[in-house]
Amino acid sequence: MAQNGRAGVVERALEACVTGNAGALPELFTGNVSGWSPNMMVGSLDELTEAVGARDESLSDVSIQVHGVDVVGDRAYAEYIISAVFSGPFPIGDDIVIDPNGRELTLGGVIAADFTGDKISSFRNYFDDVTLLVQMLAE
């Protein structure tokens, strides 16, 4: 597949995962995809689909801006910024919930994705979840 095609796959995959569009995942990821981020680890398309579909309702108006995708061989790298409104309770554990403050949150990150053919077969997603928590706790 052409490099532009792989860049597009990464962009569509990020958007699908961030917006909770689990139905788009089979055309973007292999069945045995493996990946992780600070808050998730998956070893199959089924696990990824479950994780994406289980988004909580603490964030609304979620959007993503991809600021560049570089493709080198079978690997792609992308920088992105996610923005969302903190509009619902955010559970951290069984006993801890952060109440919404109604603020717009922003989170920058980078993903590295490996391809098999025209689909993502593994990924590593890097972002600072502490920065997100600081914004959630701001008054």
N, C-alpha and C positions, 0 to 999 in steps of 0.2 A: 504494500500500500504506500502511496506517496506520503511524504512527510507532512504536507498540508492536511492530509486525511487524518493522520495520527494526532496532529494538533487539535483538529476539530473533535476527535473522539474524546480527548482529555477535557476540552472545554464542555462538551455535552455531559460527560460523566460527572464533572464537578457540579454543574448546574442540577443534574438529576439528584445527586446525593444531598445537596444543600436544600433543595426545595421539597424533598421527599417523594420524588417521582420514581418510585421503585419499578414501575412498569417499563421504564426505558433501559433498565440495567442489563437485560439479556443481550441486547444488541451492542453493548459497550464493553462488557466484561466476559472473560471466559468462565466456564462452569466451575473450574477449580481455582478461581482467583484467590489470592492471599493478600492480606494487607493489614495495615495498622495506622492508628493515629493516637494522640494522647488519651482519647476516650473510647477507643474501639479496636478490636482485633477480630479479623475474619479469616476463614480458611476455605470458603466456598461462595459461589454465587448465592446460594440459599441463605447463608449467614449474612452476607452483605444486604440482600433484599430485606431480610428481617430487621437488620439494624437501621436501614434507611426508612423502612415503613413504621418503625417504632418511635419516630420523632415525637418529642413531647410538645405540648402546646404552650410552652413558656415564651416562645418567640413568634412574632408575627411580622408581616411585611418583609420577609427574608429575601435578600437578593445577593447576587455575586457578580463581581467584576473581575474578569481574568485580565491580568496586565502583561501577558506575554507567555508564549509557549515555545520552548526550544526543543527540537527533536534531534537526537544524535543516535543514529542506528535504530536499535529496538527500544530505546529509552526516551521518554519525554519528561520535561520539567516545566512546571507552570507556577507563576506567582499569582495570588488572588487576594481580594479583600471581600469579606462578607459583611453585610450590614443587616440589622434586624432591630425591631422594637421589642424591648423586654416588657411583655404585656401579660404574662401569666406566671403563676408560682413555678419556681425551678427547684425540684427535689434534688438534693445532693446525696441523701442516704435515706434510711428508713425514718429517721427522727429529725432531719434538718431540711428546711425549705427556705429558699430565699424569696422574699416577696417582691413582686415586680415594681420597678420604679418608673416605668413608662418612657425611659430614655432610649435613644437610638444607640445601639452597640455596634462597634466595628471590630473586626478580627482579621488580621493579615496572616497569610500562610503560604506554604510552598508544598507542592506535591511532586514526587518522582514516581513515574509509572513505567513499568516494563510491558512490552507488547509481545504477544504471540499472534502472528498474522495481523489482522486488523482490530484485535480486541486487547484490552488491558488484562494482563495475567497476574500482575502483582503491583502493589503501590505502597508508598510510605508517605504519610501526610503529616507535615510538621506545622504546628502552630502553638502559640503560648496561651494555654487555657487559664493561667493565672491572670493575665491581662483581661480576659473576658470576665472572670469573677470580680476583679477590682471594679470594672464598669457596672456590674450588677449590684454591687454593694454601695456604689456612690449615692449620695443623697442629693 
